[in-house]
Amino acid sequence: MASPDNEKNRWSKRREIEVDVVIHDGKHQPMRGVMVNISVGGAYIEIEAPRPAMNAAVAVDFKAEINGETSYYHMPAKVVHVDEAGIGLVFEDYDSDTVDALKQLMRATIE
């Protein structure tokens, strides 16, 4: 994985995952990528160029199957890391239902 190696600075653990995503930044056509890890606070997405810029406000859309049911997510986020393989995001403006859904998604990846 090409994700940043700064686990000690995270406030929640990341889980390995492989989920197709679509990223919207308002400057490019919707961009397809693969979320390769996720936490309650953010995610790392492998994505080809063009990539959203550092500090860009983006929205991440994805679907995931949890307990046999397909759930759809639309997560506002901010780009906090950019490298040659992808981008690191911190999720913004989410409610307790979204936090619960992210926790379920993370649990589903380790079962």
Number of C-alpha atoms within 10 A of each C-alpha: 10 13 18 13 8 7 10 8 7 11 10 13 14 18 18 16 18 15 16 16 21 18 24 18 18 12 10 11 11 15 17 17 19 18 23 20 22 26 21 21 18 23 23 28 27 23 21 14 9 10 21 22 16 15 14 16 19 21 20 24 17 16 14 16 12 15 10 7 8 9 13 12 15 15 19 18 24 23 21 16 16 19 14 11 15 24 26 23 26 20 20 15 8 13 8 8 9 15 14 12 16 18 14 14 21 21 12 15 14 9 5
